[in-house]
Amino acid sequence: MATIRRKKSEPFAIVQKDPGPWPQVLINWLATLAVIIVFGLIMLFSASYTTGYLRMGDSFYYIKSQMFCLGLGLGAMLLFSRIDHRFLRRLVWPGYFICILMLIAVLFSAPLNGCRRWLRVAGVTVQVSEIAKFEMILLTAHLAAKAPHLEKLDPSSPRRIPVRKWLYQRIVRELVIPLLPLVPVVGLLVLEPHMSGIVLTTAIVGTILMLGGSGGVITWACAGLGASLLQTLLGHIDSIPYLQSRLDGWTHDLAKMTDQTLQSLYAIGSGGVTGLGLGNSIEKQLWLPESTNDFIFSVVCEELGFVGAVVVILLFVLFLVQGLWMAFHAENRYCSLVGIGIMAQIAWQVFCNIAVVTNTLPNTGISLPFFSSGGTSLILLLAEMGVMINIGRGGERARLERQNRRALREQQEKKPDNTIVLRPDMGL
């Protein structure tokens, strides 16, 4: 026999005056983030000043835009670090429907390079898929955390949960329901088309469910099956010229390789071990397309060499390990899943970007977090970092509260009994 465990909603304030104390791991994580941001700004300026001068007539064009968006992003990070996660959870469904409407509106926007991905609002260009990724993290975490957990009434009882109920719980409640909101988002991204957005959003949602334990072994089996069928799927997209052209250029034949990938490999190869020196890249002088965005890591390799590339990778690895530690030590399951999703987004973007510039994966147009130029991406990434700060401080507050309750309970158990017991033979 099994029961369904549910929790009552807790009261909350929209903006917290004090989300909690600052744990050391959060301070270290913020220091790593600061190093990555500064490193990214230096490399973006180095990669963009030639392009900015030749195309825009201003060597500082890209870095000024990035610095402006950095200021907005830091403001968003401060705001989200104070917003109560319970309030964010209340807004997941309204936010989801707003994202759907924005994705539909994008389909009626002016195309750029054959794709419709950007929405122009009040003179500002917004890439809606970036907002959709953040929203899917919050919504998937909400649905996965909301799924009830089956427990035996008596742990010592030999009776087990019926197989039918177990399958319904694992497949329907923990997998199907959290995945359903992903279907309209993927469908609208296909219409743009935006393959990199589809890949990243699906990978983020899948990572939340896998590392969060939703579906158990069934989720891992489905992930393995999907990976094994990926090559078959790629072999049946001849009807989509946008995707087929990218796959045709994914080859080791230099004569058939796309110009972006070819120039990227030239940049990486010419960098050697220690690089040509900061600012001395040749490929960034209009030889390498998108040197300020998707292929900025190639400029890092050319100017700083293998050593610089390893430093960038190690910085991101350290950043992800610290972030996941905070996620797994959050105050509740919802916060843990949100933290996993945010770190999964960073991890997948770093992996895919580096894999693309090294020709390990076909060109999918995925930016390198905190390095590539892009206002919408940077602002939303920093807003997510604010959520991580809230998760880290909230987890430390919950840990200290548990520690205080445990100490109080132990103190009460050790407190001597001063009650006087009178026996019949005792006189007063």
C-alpha positions in Angstrom: 0.0 0.0 0.0 1.3 3.5 -0.8 0.6 7.0 0.2 1.1 10.3 -1.6 3.1 12.9 0.2 2.0 16.5 -0.3 3.2 19.7 1.2 1.2 22.7 2.0 2.1 26.0 0.4 4.3 28.3 2.6 3.8 32.0 3.1 6.4 34.2 1.4 7.5 37.7 0.6 8.1 38.6 -3.0 11.4 40.4 -2.3 13.4 39.0 0.6 15.3 41.4 2.8 17.7 38.8 3.9 17.7 35.6 1.8 20.2 34.0 4.2 23.9 33.9 5.1 26.7 33.7 2.6 28.3 30.3 2.5 32.0 30.0 1.5 31.2 27.9 -1.6 28.9 30.7 -2.8 31.6 33.3 -2.3 34.1 31.1 -4.2 31.5 30.5 -7.0 31.0 34.3 -7.3 34.8 34.8 -7.5 35.0 32.2 -10.3 32.1 33.9 -12.1 33.8 37.3 -11.8 37.0 35.9 -13.3 35.1 34.3 -16.2 33.2 37.6 -16.9 36.4 39.7 -16.9 38.2 37.1 -19.0 35.3 37.1 -21.4 35.2 40.9 -21.8 39.0 41.0 -22.5 38.7 38.3 -25.2 35.6 39.9 -26.7 37.4 43.2 -27.1 40.4 41.5 -28.6 38.2 39.5 -31.0 35.9 42.4 -31.9 37.9 45.7 -32.3 39.0 44.9 -35.8 35.5 43.8 -36.9 33.9 46.8 -35.1 36.2 49.2 -36.9 35.9 47.7 -40.4 32.2 47.1 -40.3 30.8 49.7 -37.9 33.5 52.4 -38.0 34.0 52.0 -34.2 36.6 49.7 -32.7 34.6 49.8 -29.4 31.2 49.0 -30.9 30.9 45.5 -29.6 32.5 46.0 -26.3 30.4 49.0 -25.5 27.2 47.1 -26.3 28.4 44.2 -24.1 29.3 46.5 -21.2 25.9 48.1 -21.4 24.2 44.7 -21.3 26.5 43.7 -18.5 25.3 46.6 -16.4 21.7 45.6 -17.1 22.5 42.0 -16.3 24.1 42.8 -13.0 21.0 44.7 -12.1 18.9 41.7 -13.0 21.2 39.5 -11.0 20.8 41.7 -7.9 17.0 41.7 -8.4 16.7 37.9 -8.8 19.0 37.2 -5.9 16.4 38.8 -3.7 13.2 37.4 -5.2 11.7 34.5 -3.2 11.8 31.2 -5.2 8.2 30.6 -4.1 7.1 33.7 -6.0 9.0 32.6 -9.1 7.2 29.3 -8.8 3.8 31.0 -8.8 4.7 32.7 -12.1 5.8 29.6 -14.0 2.6 29.1 -15.9 1.9 32.7 -16.8 5.5 33.0 -17.9 5.2 29.9 -20.0 2.1 31.2 -21.9 3.8 34.5 -22.5 6.8 32.7 -23.9 4.6 30.7 -26.3 3.0 34.0 -27.5 6.4 35.5 -28.0 7.6 32.5 -30.0 4.5 32.7 -32.2 5.1 36.5 -32.7 8.7 35.7 -33.8 7.3 33.7 -36.8 5.9 36.9 -38.2 9.1 39.0 -37.8 11.5 39.9 -40.6 13.8 37.0 -41.4 17.5 37.2 -41.0 19.8 34.7 -42.8 16.6 32.7 -43.6 15.6 32.4 -39.9 13.1 34.2 -37.7 14.5 34.2 -34.2 14.5 37.8 -33.1 11.7 40.0 -31.9 12.1 43.8 -32.0 10.4 45.5 -29.0 10.7 49.3 -28.5 13.9 49.4 -30.6 15.5 46.5 -28.7 16.1 43.2 -30.4 15.3 40.2 -28.2 16.1 36.5 -29.0 13.0 34.8 -27.5 14.6 31.3 -27.4 16.9 32.6 -24.6 13.8 33.6 -22.6 12.2 30.2 -23.4 15.2 28.3 -22.0 15.0 30.1 -18.7 11.3 29.6 -18.5 11.6 25.9 -19.3 14.1 25.5 -16.4 11.6 27.0 -14.0 8.6 25.1 -15.3 10.3 21.7 -15.6 11.7 22.1 -12.1 8.2 23.0 -10.8 6.5 20.0 -12.5 9.2 17.6 -11.5 9.2 18.7 -7.9 5.4 18.7 -7.8 5.2 15.0 -8.7 4.2 13.1 -5.5 6.5 10.5 -4.1 5.1 7.0 -3.3 6.0 5.6 0.0 5.1 2.5 1.9 3.0 3.1 5.0 5.1 0.7 7.0 8.8 0.5 5.9 9.2 -2.8 7.7 6.3 -4.3 5.7 7.4 -6.8 2.9 4.6 -5.5 0.7 5.7 -3.7 -2.4 4.1 -1.0 -4.6 2.1 -2.6 -7.4 3.9 -2.6 -10.7 1.0 -0.7 -12.5 1.1 2.1 -9.9 4.9 2.2 -10.0 4.9 2.5 -13.8 2.2 5.2 -13.8 4.1 7.2 -11.2 7.5 6.9 -13.0 6.3 7.3 -16.6 3.2 9.6 -16.4 3.7 11.7 -13.3 7.5 12.0 -13.4 8.2 12.0 -17.1 5.2 12.6 -19.4 3.7 15.6 -17.5 7.1 17.5 -17.1 7.8 16.9 -20.8 4.5 18.0 -22.2 5.2 21.8 -22.0 8.4 21.2 -24.0 6.4 19.9 -27.1 4.9 23.3 -28.2 8.2 25.1 -27.5 10.1 22.6 -29.7 7.5 22.8 -32.4 7.7 26.6 -32.6 11.5 26.5 -32.7 11.3 24.1 -35.6 9.3 26.6 -37.5 11.8 29.4 -37.0 14.0 27.2 -37.6 16.4 27.2 -34.6 18.1 23.8 -34.3 20.6 25.0 -31.6 17.6 26.3 -29.5 15.9 22.9 -29.8 19.1 21.0 -28.9 19.8 23.1 -25.9 16.3 23.3 -24.5 15.8 19.6 -24.9 19.2 18.8 -23.3 18.5 21.2 -20.3 15.0 19.6 -19.6 16.5 16.1 -20.0 19.3 16.9 -17.6 16.9 18.3 -14.9 14.9 15.1 -15.1 17.9 12.8 -15.1 19.9 14.3 -12.3 16.7 15.1 -10.4 15.8 11.4 -10.3 12.5 11.8 -12.2 11.5 8.5 -13.8 14.4 6.6 -12.3 16.1 4.1 -14.5 13.5 4.7 -17.2 14.8 8.2 -17.8 18.4 7.0 -18.2 17.2 4.2 -20.6 15.3 6.7 -22.7 18.3 9.0 -22.8 20.5 6.1 -24.0 18.0 5.1 -26.6 17.7 8.7 -27.9 21.5 9.0 -28.2 21.7 5.7 -30.1 19.0 6.9 -32.5 20.6 10.3 -33.1 22.6 9.3 -36.1 19.5 7.7 -37.7 17.5 10.9 -37.1 20.2 13.0 -38.7 20.1 10.8 -41.7 16.4 11.5 -42.4 16.4 15.3 -42.5 17.2 15.7 -46.2 13.9 17.6 -46.6 15.1 20.4 -44.4 17.8 22.3 -46.5 18.8 24.5 -43.5 19.8 21.5 -41.5 21.2 19.5 -44.4 23.6 22.2 -45.4 25.0 22.2 -41.9 25.5 18.5 -41.9 27.1 18.5 -45.4 29.7 20.8 -44.1 30.4 18.5 -41.1 33.3 16.5 -42.6 37.0 16.0 -42.4 37.4 16.8 -46.1 38.8 20.4 -46.3 37.3 20.8 -49.8 33.8 20.2 -48.5 34.0 21.8 -45.1 32.1 25.0 -44.4 34.1 28.2 -44.4 33.3 28.9 -40.8 34.7 25.6 -39.6 37.7 25.7 -41.9 38.8 29.1 -40.7 38.1 28.1 -37.1 40.5 25.1 -37.4 43.1 27.4 -39.1 42.9 29.7 -36.0 43.2 26.9 -33.5 46.1 25.3 -35.4 48.0 28.5 -35.7 47.8 29.2 -32.0 50.0 26.3 -31.0 50.8 25.8 -27.4 51.1 29.3 -26.1 49.4 31.3 -28.9 50.3 34.3 -31.0 49.7 36.7 -28.1 46.7 38.7 -26.9 45.4 40.9 -29.7 47.5 39.2 -32.4 44.9 37.0 -34.0 44.9 37.0 -37.8 41.7 35.1 -38.4 39.6 37.7 -36.6 40.4 40.2 -39.3 37.2 39.2 -41.2 38.6 35.8 -42.1 36.7 34.0 -39.4 32.9 34.6 -39.6 31.2 35.3 -36.2 34.5 35.8 -34.5 32.7 37.9 -31.8 30.0 35.3 -31.2 29.9 31.6 -32.0 33.6 31.3 -32.9 35.2 33.4 -30.2 36.8 30.3 -28.7 38.8 30.0 -31.9 40.2 33.4 -31.3 41.1 32.4 -27.7 43.0 29.4 -29.0 44.8 31.5 -31.6 45.9 34.2 -29.3 46.4 32.3 -26.0 47.1 28.8 -27.5 46.4 25.4 -26.0 47.3 26.8 -22.5 44.6 29.5 -22.8 42.0 27.1 -24.0 42.7 24.7 -21.1 42.4 27.7 -18.6 39.0 28.6 -20.0 37.7 25.0 -19.8 39.0 24.6 -16.3 37.4 27.8 -15.2 34.0 26.6 -16.5 34.5 23.2 -14.9 35.3 24.8 -11.5 32.2 27.1 -11.9 29.9 24.1 -12.7 31.2 22.0 -9.9 30.6 24.8 -7.3 27.2 25.6 -8.8 26.1 21.9 -8.7 27.2 21.6 -5.1 25.0 24.5 -4.2 22.1 23.0 -6.2 22.3 19.6 -4.5 22.5 21.4 -1.1 19.5 23.7 -1.7 16.7 24.1 0.8 14.1 22.0 -1.1 13.7 19.9 -4.2 12.4 22.7 -6.4 15.5 24.9 -5.8 17.7 21.9 -6.4 16.1 21.2 -9.8 16.3 24.9 -10.8 20.0 25.0 -9.9 20.6 21.8 -11.8 18.9 23.3 -14.9 20.8 26.6 -14.8 24.1 24.8 -14.5 23.1 22.4 -17.2 22.4 25.3 -19.5 26.0 26.6 -19.0 27.5 23.1 -19.3 25.7 22.3 -22.5 26.4 25.6 -24.1 30.2 25.4 -23.3 30.4 21.8 -24.5 28.5 22.4 -27.8 30.3 25.7 -28.5 33.8 24.1 -28.1 32.7 21.0 -30.0 31.5 23.1 -32.9 34.6 25.2 -33.3 36.8 22.1 -33.1 34.5 20.3 -35.7 33.5 17.7 -33.2 29.8 18.6 -33.8 28.2 20.2 -36.9 27.8 24.0 -36.8 24.8 24.8 -34.7 25.3 28.4 -33.8 25.7 28.1 -30.0 27.4 31.0 -28.2 30.0 30.6 -25.4 28.5 31.9 -22.1 30.0 35.2 -20.9 32.4 35.4 -23.8 30.3 35.7 -26.9 28.6 39.0 -27.7 24.8 39.0 -27.3 22.8 41.3 -25.1 19.7 39.0 -24.5 21.9 36.0 -23.6 24.2 37.9 -21.2 21.3 39.6 -19.4 19.3 36.4 -18.9 22.5 34.5 -17.9 23.2 37.0 -15.2 19.5 36.9 -14.1 20.0 33.1 -13.7 23.1 33.7 -11.7 21.0 35.8 -9.3 18.7 32.9 -8.9 21.7 30.7 -8.1 22.8 33.2 -5.4 19.3 33.0 -3.8 19.5 29.2 -3.9 23.0 29.2 -2.3 22.0 31.6 0.5 18.7 29.8 1.1 20.4 26.4 1.3 22.8 27.8 3.9 20.0 29.3 5.9 18.1 25.9 5.8 21.3 24.1 6.9 21.8 26.4 9.8 18.2 26.0 10.9 18.4 22.2 10.8 21.7 22.4 12.7 20.0 24.6 15.4 17.0 22.3 15.7 19.3 19.3 16.0 21.4 21.0 18.7 18.2 22.1 20.6 16.8 18.6 20.5 20.1 17.1 21.7 20.2 19.6 24.5 16.7 18.8 25.6 17.5 15.0 25.6 20.6 15.6 27.7 18.8 17.9 30.2 18.7 16.3 33.6 15.4 15.3 35.2 14.9 17.4 38.3 11.5 15.9 39.2 11.2 14.8 42.9 9.5 11.5 43.5 8.1 10.9 47.0 8.1 7.4 48.4 5.7 6.3 51.2 8.6 5.8 53.6 9.9 9.4 53.0 9.0 12.0 55.5 8.3 15.6 54.8 
